Amino acid sequence: MTQTRTVDAEVWPEGSLEVLSQFEVDQLRGSGEGGLYPLLRRCMLAVLNSGSQMDDTRAVLERYKEFEVGFIQQDRGVKVSLTGAPPDAFVDGKMIRGIRELLFAVLRDIVFTRNEIVEDGRFDLATTGGTTNAVFHIVRNARLLLTPASVNIVVCWGGHAISREEYDYTKLVGYELGLRGMNVCTGCGPGAMKGPMKGATIGHAKQRIRDGRYIGITEPGIIAAEAPNPIVNSLVIMPDMEKRLEAFVRVGHGIVVFPGGVGTAEEILYLLGVLLHPDNVSQPLPVVMTGPASAAPYFRQIDEFVGQTLGEEARKRYTILVDDPAGVAREMDRGLEAVHEFRKRHGDAYYFNWRLTIDRNFQEPFTATHESMTALDISEDLETHELAANLRRAFSGIVSGNVRDDTAAAIEKRGPFEINGSARIMALLDDLLTSFVDQQRMKIAAGSYKPCYRVLS
């Protein structure tokens, strides 16, 4: 049996966290109830494992089960000690600077969210306004909101386990965006999250843009399966998937969707559900779905599913452009001009979209359990944006079953989740999910995919 190679190291903060109080250090060391250590260890391991091809959370945790994090409190700040760390985070014994920045971004966000958001009492997370304010404060603390601000942040969504052809295409699109001075925001992982950033760096370099932004937004439940890539120079760890999705649509000015699987479908349904709210009818937000020519069937299936479930109004909120990287960038450039004019006319902030209405059912954290998945109301008589919210939760539950170790353990014990609802919608859902499996868009590590769900008719 081959022994996993690891590295022990001591690391000073880089970029985003200078000092911690003794109380905060004690919180981080605590592994019992209320302690932050298990969460911190998990997220830090994910950052250090950047570049790995493993997308099975439990396999990652098992491979580095001896990994430990310690804290050395000194008068000039806190130093982190790492035992049993993944070796690819180091070059000649020194940690890669970009990874070091991301490592301490994790530490910063975990401490801030616990002390300033969850326990402070200023934010009523049971209300729409309180949740949005919490999202604002987390991203502001992570220095994502810069002034003076420009309307140039393009959110790129897509799968982490895409084909090489699709990955290369995402780089081409990122390159065209970078040439036009646009910055890139993704879920910060590999695949369609890394490719646009990689392409944009070349476009920015050619245009002599030295302050290009490569923003990554993630959350603890998926970070191990989608480890942040080191191109990210602004990382934020949101406390849950719903706040992560809200951060995307409030910080970004336009959205490009690449091929993906259930996670990408979840993001699409969240976005369309928000945009279909009556208050957002006049809200400009350019959305372009794109991929190489071979991805045309994927987008046709997505488009048909959206049309058959959410209707023609939903289809009007996006454009599909296949095999045309420059055309995608030009379409996005035109869309960003409309966003700029709209916000200028209404006196809105360029750095955070306060005007966008997000219903409470898109903000409430959804925990995927056998009971919550069975209880989802997916029926024909729901309002369109409410149906989108529940379909989004169904996809979210499947994502959780695929990548979260605790959810996977529950499924192993009790069997797959059961999803029920309108016979017509269930047939559409089953067809879409089956196509994802057939196209290997739900690949977890190596081998065949064993569904964590069962669609009932």
C-alpha positions as CSV (number, residue, x, y, z in Angstrom):
1,M,0.0,0.0,0.0
2,T,1.5,3.4,-1.0
3,Q,1.7,5.9,1.8
4,T,0.3,9.3,1.1
5,R,3.1,11.9,1.0
6,T,2.5,14.9,3.2
7,V,4.3,18.1,4.5
8,D,4.5,19.7,7.9
9,A,4.9,23.5,8.0
10,E,4.4,26.7,9.9
11,V,2.8,29.6,8.0
12,W,2.4,33.3,8.7
13,P,-0.8,35.1,7.5
14,E,-0.8,36.5,4.0
15,G,-3.1,39.1,2.5
16,S,-6.3,39.1,4.5
17,L,-5.8,38.4,8.2
18,E,-3.2,39.9,10.4
19,V,-4.2,39.3,14.1
20,L,-6.6,37.3,16.1
21,S,-7.6,37.7,19.7
22,Q,-7.0,35.0,22.3
23,F,-10.7,34.4,22.4
24,E,-10.9,33.8,18.6
25,V,-7.9,31.5,18.7
26,D,-9.6,29.5,21.5
27,Q,-12.7,29.3,19.3
28,L,-10.7,27.9,16.4
29,R,-9.0,25.3,18.6
30,G,-12.3,24.1,20.0
31,S,-13.6,20.8,18.6
32,G,-16.6,20.3,20.8
33,E,-20.1,21.9,20.5
34,G,-19.7,25.5,19.3
35,G,-16.0,24.9,18.4
36,L,-14.8,25.9,14.9
37,Y,-12.0,23.5,14.5
38,P,-13.7,20.8,12.5
39,L,-15.1,23.3,10.0
40,L,-11.7,25.1,9.8
41,R,-9.8,21.9,9.3
42,R,-12.1,20.8,6.5
43,C,-11.9,24.1,4.6
44,M,-8.2,24.5,5.1
45,L,-7.6,21.0,3.8
46,A,-9.6,21.8,0.7
47,V,-7.5,24.9,-0.1
48,L,-4.3,22.9,0.4
49,N,-5.6,20.2,-1.9
50,S,-6.0,22.6,-4.8
51,G,-5.3,21.0,-8.1
52,S,-6.3,17.5,-7.1
53,Q,-8.5,15.5,-9.4
54,M,-10.4,14.0,-6.5
55,D,-14.0,15.2,-6.2
56,D,-15.1,12.8,-3.5
57,T,-15.2,14.6,-0.2
58,R,-14.9,11.5,1.9
59,A,-11.9,10.2,-0.2
60,V,-10.1,13.5,0.4
61,L,-10.8,13.4,4.1
62,E,-9.7,9.8,4.3
63,R,-6.5,10.3,2.3
64,Y,-5.4,13.1,4.7
65,K,-7.0,11.8,7.9
66,E,-3.8,12.7,9.8
67,F,-4.0,16.4,8.7
68,E,-4.1,18.7,11.7
69,V,-4.1,22.5,12.2
70,G,-2.5,24.3,15.2
71,F,-2.2,27.9,16.2
72,I,0.8,29.7,17.6
73,Q,-0.3,32.9,19.3
74,Q,2.5,35.5,19.4
75,D,2.6,39.2,20.2
76,R,3.1,40.0,16.5
77,G,0.2,37.9,15.4
78,V,-1.0,34.3,15.0
79,K,1.0,31.6,13.1
80,V,-0.6,28.5,11.8
81,S,1.1,25.1,12.1
82,L,0.1,22.4,9.6
83,T,0.7,18.7,10.1
84,G,0.2,16.1,7.3
85,A,-0.7,18.7,4.7
86,P,-1.0,17.9,0.9
87,P,2.4,18.4,-0.7
88,D,1.3,20.1,-3.9
89,A,0.6,23.3,-1.9
90,F,4.4,23.7,-1.5
91,V,7.3,24.5,-3.8
92,D,10.8,23.6,-2.4
93,G,9.3,23.5,1.1
94,K,7.6,26.9,0.8
95,M,3.9,27.3,0.5
96,I,2.7,28.8,-2.8
97,R,1.8,32.4,-2.1
98,G,-1.7,32.2,-3.7
99,I,-2.6,29.2,-1.6
100,R,-1.3,30.9,1.5
101,E,-3.6,33.9,0.8
102,L,-6.6,31.5,0.3
103,L,-5.7,29.6,3.5
104,F,-6.0,32.8,5.6
105,A,-9.1,33.9,3.7
106,V,-10.7,30.7,5.1
107,L,-9.6,31.6,8.6
108,R,-10.9,35.2,8.2
109,D,-14.3,34.2,7.0
110,I,-14.9,31.4,9.5
111,V,-14.1,33.7,12.4
112,F,-16.0,36.7,11.0
113,T,-19.2,34.7,10.2
114,R,-19.4,33.1,13.6
115,N,-18.7,36.2,15.7
116,E,-20.1,39.0,13.6
117,I,-23.0,37.3,11.7
118,V,-24.2,34.3,13.7
119,E,-23.6,35.3,17.3
120,D,-23.6,39.1,17.3
121,G,-27.4,39.5,17.1
122,R,-27.3,42.5,14.6
123,F,-28.6,40.4,11.7
124,D,-32.0,38.7,11.8
125,L,-31.3,35.8,9.5
126,A,-34.9,34.8,9.6
127,T,-35.8,37.9,7.5
128,T,-35.1,38.9,3.9
129,G,-33.5,42.2,4.8
130,G,-31.4,40.7,7.6
131,T,-30.1,37.9,5.3
132,T,-29.1,40.3,2.6
133,N,-27.4,42.6,5.0
134,A,-25.4,39.6,6.3
135,V,-24.4,38.7,2.8
136,F,-23.3,42.3,2.3
137,H,-21.2,42.4,5.4
138,I,-19.5,39.1,4.7
139,V,-18.4,40.1,1.2
140,R,-17.4,43.5,2.3
141,N,-15.2,42.0,5.1
142,A,-13.7,39.8,2.4
143,R,-12.8,43.0,0.4
144,L,-14.9,42.0,-2.6
145,L,-16.6,45.5,-2.7
146,L,-14.1,48.0,-4.1
147,T,-14.7,51.7,-4.7
148,P,-14.7,53.4,-7.1
149,A,-16.5,50.4,-8.7
150,S,-17.0,49.6,-12.3
151,V,-19.7,47.4,-13.9
152,N,-17.4,44.6,-15.1
153,I,-17.7,41.5,-13.0
154,V,-18.9,38.5,-14.9
155,V,-20.0,35.4,-12.9
156,C,-19.1,32.1,-14.7
157,W,-21.0,29.0,-13.7
158,G,-20.4,25.4,-14.9
159,G,-19.3,22.0,-13.9
160,H,-16.1,21.1,-12.1
161,A,-15.8,17.7,-13.9
162,I,-16.2,18.8,-17.5
163,S,-14.4,17.3,-20.6
164,R,-11.1,18.7,-21.8
165,E,-12.9,20.2,-24.9
166,E,-15.3,22.1,-22.7
167,Y,-12.6,23.2,-20.3
168,D,-10.5,24.6,-23.2
169,Y,-13.6,26.4,-24.4
170,T,-14.1,28.1,-21.0
171,K,-10.6,29.4,-21.3
172,L,-11.3,30.9,-24.7
173,V,-14.4,32.7,-23.3
174,G,-12.4,33.9,-20.3
175,Y,-9.7,35.2,-22.7
176,E,-12.3,37.2,-24.7
177,L,-13.8,38.6,-21.5
178,G,-10.3,39.6,-20.3
179,L,-9.5,41.4,-23.5
180,R,-12.6,43.5,-23.0
181,G,-11.5,44.5,-19.5
182,M,-14.0,42.3,-17.7
183,N,-13.2,40.5,-14.4
184,V,-14.3,37.0,-13.6
185,C,-16.1,35.6,-10.6
186,T,-16.7,31.8,-10.2
187,G,-17.3,29.1,-7.6
188,C,-13.5,29.1,-7.4
189,G,-13.0,25.3,-8.0
190,P,-11.6,23.4,-11.1
191,G,-13.2,22.9,-14.5
192,A,-15.5,25.6,-15.7
193,M,-14.6,27.6,-12.5
194,K,-10.9,27.7,-13.3
195,G,-10.9,27.9,-17.1
196,P,-12.4,31.4,-17.4
197,M,-10.0,32.8,-14.9
198,K,-7.1,31.2,-16.6
199,G,-8.2,32.7,-20.0
200,A,-8.9,36.1,-18.5
201,T,-5.3,36.3,-17.0
202,I,-4.0,36.2,-20.6
203,G,-6.5,38.7,-21.9
204,H,-5.7,41.0,-19.0
205,A,-1.9,40.6,-19.6
206,K,-2.3,41.5,-23.2
207,Q,-4.3,44.6,-22.3
208,R,-1.7,45.5,-19.5
209,I,-4.4,45.2,-16.9
210,R,-2.5,44.6,-13.7
211,D,-5.3,44.7,-11.2
212,G,-7.5,41.9,-12.8
213,R,-9.9,40.3,-10.3
214,Y,-10.5,36.6,-10.1
215,I,-13.2,36.2,-7.4
216,G,-14.1,32.9,-5.9
217,I,-17.3,32.4,-3.8
218,T,-17.8,29.0,-2.1
219,E,-19.3,27.4,1.0
220,P,-18.1,24.7,3.4
221,G,-20.4,22.0,2.2
222,I,-18.8,21.7,-1.3
223,I,-15.3,23.2,-0.8
224,A,-13.7,19.8,-0.4
225,A,-15.1,18.4,-3.6
226,E,-14.4,21.7,-5.5
227,A,-11.1,22.9,-4.0
228,P,-10.3,26.6,-4.7
229,N,-7.9,27.1,-7.5
230,P,-4.8,29.3,-6.9
231,I,-5.7,31.8,-9.6
232,V,-8.4,33.1,-7.3
233,N,-7.1,36.4,-5.8
234,S,-10.3,37.2,-3.8
235,L,-11.9,34.3,-2.0
236,V,-14.9,34.4,0.3
237,I,-16.4,31.4,2.2
238,M,-20.2,32.0,2.6
239,P,-21.9,30.1,5.4
240,D,-24.3,28.1,3.2
241,M,-25.3,27.6,-0.4
242,E,-28.2,30.1,-0.3
243,K,-26.0,33.0,0.8
244,R,-23.4,31.9,-1.7
245,L,-26.0,32.1,-4.5
246,E,-27.2,35.5,-3.3
247,A,-23.6,36.8,-3.2
248,F,-23.2,35.8,-6.9
249,V,-26.2,37.7,-8.1
250,R,-25.7,40.8,-5.9
251,V,-21.9,41.1,-6.6
252,G,-21.9,40.1,-10.3
253,H,-23.1,42.2,-13.2
254,G,-23.6,39.5,-15.8
255,I,-23.6,35.7,-15.8
256,V,-22.1,33.2,-18.3
257,V,-23.2,29.5,-17.9
258,F,-21.0,26.7,-19.2
259,P,-22.0,23.0,-19.3
260,G,-22.3,21.3,-16.0
261,G,-24.4,18.9,-14.0
262,V,-26.9,19.2,-11.2
263,G,-25.0,22.0,-9.5
264,T,-25.2,24.1,-12.6
265,A,-28.9,23.3,-13.0
266,E,-29.4,24.4,-9.4
267,E,-27.7,27.7,-10.2
268,I,-29.8,28.2,-13.3
269,L,-33.1,27.6,-11.5
270,Y,-32.1,29.9,-8.6
271,L,-31.2,32.7,-11.1
272,L,-34.4,32.3,-13.2
273,G,-36.5,32.0,-10.1
274,V,-35.1,35.3,-8.8
275,L,-35.4,37.1,-12.2
276,L,-39.0,35.8,-12.6
277,H,-40.2,37.7,-9.5
278,P,-42.6,40.5,-10.5
279,D,-40.4,43.1,-8.9
280,N,-37.4,42.1,-11.1
281,V,-39.1,42.3,-14.5
282,S,-37.2,45.5,-15.5
283,Q,-33.9,44.5,-13.8
284,P,-31.2,44.1,-16.5
285,L,-28.9,41.1,-15.8
286,P,-27.3,39.6,-19.0
287,V,-27.2,35.8,-19.0
288,V,-25.5,33.8,-21.7
289,M,-25.3,30.0,-21.9
290,T,-22.4,28.8,-23.9
291,G,-20.2,25.9,-24.8
292,P,-18.4,24.2,-27.7
293,A,-20.5,22.8,-30.5
294,S,-20.5,19.4,-28.8
295,A,-22.4,21.0,-25.9
296,A,-25.3,22.0,-28.0
297,P,-27.5,19.0,-26.9
298,Y,-26.8,19.8,-23.3
299,F,-28.1,23.4,-23.6
300,R,-31.1,22.2,-25.8
301,Q,-32.1,19.9,-22.9
302,I,-31.7,22.7,-20.3
303,D,-33.7,25.0,-22.6
304,E,-36.5,22.5,-23.1
305,F,-36.7,21.7,-19.4
306,V,-36.9,25.4,-18.5
307,G,-39.6,26.1,-21.2
308,Q,-41.7,23.1,-20.1
309,T,-41.5,23.9,-16.3
310,L,-41.0,27.7,-16.0
311,G,-42.4,28.8,-19.3
312,E,-41.5,31.2,-22.1
313,E,-40.9,34.2,-19.8
314,A,-38.0,32.3,-18.2
315,R,-36.5,31.5,-21.6
316,K,-36.5,35.2,-22.5
317,R,-34.1,35.9,-19.6
318,Y,-31.1,34.2,-21.2
319,T,-29.3,33.8,-24.6
320,I,-27.7,30.6,-25.9
321,L,-24.6,31.1,-28.0
322,V,-22.8,27.9,-28.9
323,D,-19.1,27.8,-30.2
324,D,-18.6,31.5,-30.3
325,P,-16.3,32.8,-27.5
326,A,-15.9,36.3,-29.0
327,G,-19.7,36.5,-29.5
328,V,-20.3,35.7,-25.9
329,A,-17.9,38.4,-24.8
330,R,-19.6,41.0,-27.1
331,E,-23.1,40.0,-25.9
332,M,-21.9,40.4,-22.3
333,D,-20.3,43.7,-23.0
334,R,-23.6,45.0,-24.4
335,G,-25.4,43.7,-21.4
336,L,-23.1,45.3,-19.0
337,E,-23.7,48.7,-20.7
338,A,-27.4,48.3,-20.0
339,V,-26.7,47.4,-16.4
340,H,-24.5,50.4,-16.0
341,E,-27.1,52.8,-17.5
342,F,-29.9,51.2,-15.3
343,R,-27.9,51.7,-12.1
344,K,-26.7,55.1,-13.0
345,R,-30.3,56.2,-13.8
346,H,-31.7,54.8,-10.5
347,G,-28.7,55.9,-8.4
348,D,-27.9,52.3,-7.5
349,A,-24.5,51.1,-6.2
350,Y,-22.3,49.5,-8.9
351,Y,-20.6,47.1,-6.4
352,F,-23.7,45.5,-4.8
353,N,-27.2,45.0,-6.3
354,W,-29.5,46.1,-3.5
355,R,-32.5,46.6,-5.8
356,L,-32.8,42.9,-6.8
357,T,-35.7,41.3,-4.9
358,I,-35.0,37.8,-3.6
359,D,-37.9,36.0,-2.0
360,R,-37.5,34.3,1.4
361,N,-37.8,30.9,-0.1
362,F,-34.6,31.5,-2.1
363,Q,-32.8,32.5,1.1
364,E,-33.8,29.9,3.7
365,P,-31.0,27.3,4.0
366,F,-32.1,23.9,2.6
367,T,-30.7,20.9,4.4
368,A,-31.1,17.8,2.3
369,T,-32.6,14.9,4.3
370,H,-34.8,12.0,3.3
371,E,-37.7,13.9,4.9
372,S,-37.0,17.3,3.4
373,M,-36.6,15.9,-0.1
374,T,-39.8,13.9,0.0
375,A,-41.7,16.9,1.3
376,L,-40.8,19.2,-1.6
377,D,-43.9,20.5,-3.4
378,I,-43.2,20.3,-7.1
379,S,-46.7,20.8,-8.5
380,E,-48.3,22.5,-11.5
381,D,-50.3,25.0,-9.5
382,L,-47.4,26.8,-7.9
383,E,-46.4,30.3,-8.9
384,T,-43.5,30.1,-11.4
385,H,-40.9,31.5,-9.1
386,E,-42.1,29.2,-6.3
387,L,-41.8,26.2,-8.6
388,A,-38.3,27.3,-9.5
389,A,-37.4,27.6,-5.8
390,N,-38.5,24.0,-5.1
391,L,-36.9,22.6,-8.2
392,R,-33.7,24.4,-7.1
393,R,-33.9,22.6,-3.7
394,A,-34.3,19.2,-5.5
395,F,-31.2,19.8,-7.4
396,S,-29.4,21.1,-4.3
397,G,-30.3,17.9,-2.5
398,I,-28.8,15.8,-5.3
399,V,-25.6,18.0,-5.2
400,S,-25.5,17.4,-1.4
401,G,-25.9,13.6,-1.9
402,N,-23.1,13.7,-4.5
403,V,-20.5,15.7,-2.6
404,R,-21.2,16.1,1.1
405,D,-19.8,13.3,3.3
406,D,-22.5,13.5,5.9
407,T,-25.3,13.4,3.3
408,A,-23.7,10.5,1.5
409,A,-23.4,8.6,4.8
410,A,-27.2,9.1,5.4
411,I,-28.0,7.8,1.9
412,E,-25.8,4.7,2.4
413,K,-27.8,4.0,5.6
414,R,-31.3,4.8,4.4
415,G,-31.2,4.5,0.6
416,P,-31.5,7.2,-2.1
417,F,-33.6,10.3,-1.7
418,E,-37.1,10.2,-3.2
419,I,-38.4,13.1,-5.2
420,N,-42.1,13.3,-5.9
421,G,-44.5,15.7,-7.6
422,S,-46.4,16.4,-10.8
423,A,-46.2,13.4,-13.1
424,R,-45.4,15.6,-16.1
425,I,-42.6,17.5,-14.2
426,M,-41.2,14.3,-12.7
427,A,-40.9,12.8,-16.2
428,L,-39.1,16.0,-17.4
429,L,-36.8,15.9,-14.3
430,D,-36.0,12.2,-14.7
431,D,-35.1,12.7,-18.4
432,L,-32.8,15.6,-17.6
433,L,-31.1,13.8,-14.7
434,T,-30.7,10.7,-16.9
435,S,-29.0,12.7,-19.6
436,F,-26.6,14.1,-17.0
437,V,-25.6,10.6,-16.0
438,D,-25.3,9.4,-19.6
439,Q,-23.0,12.4,-20.4
440,Q,-21.0,11.6,-17.2
441,R,-21.9,15.0,-15.7
442,M,-22.4,13.4,-12.3
443,K,-19.0,11.7,-12.2
444,I,-17.6,11.3,-8.7
445,A,-14.0,10.3,-8.7
446,A,-13.5,7.2,-10.9
447,G,-16.0,4.6,-11.9
448,S,-19.7,4.6,-12.6
449,Y,-22.2,6.9,-10.9
450,K,-24.7,5.4,-8.4
451,P,-27.7,7.8,-8.1
452,C,-28.3,9.2,-4.7
453,Y,-31.9,9.9,-5.7
454,R,-35.0,8.2,-7.1
455,V,-37.6,10.2,-9.1
456,L,-41.1,8.9,-8.4
457,S,-43.9,9.3,-11.0
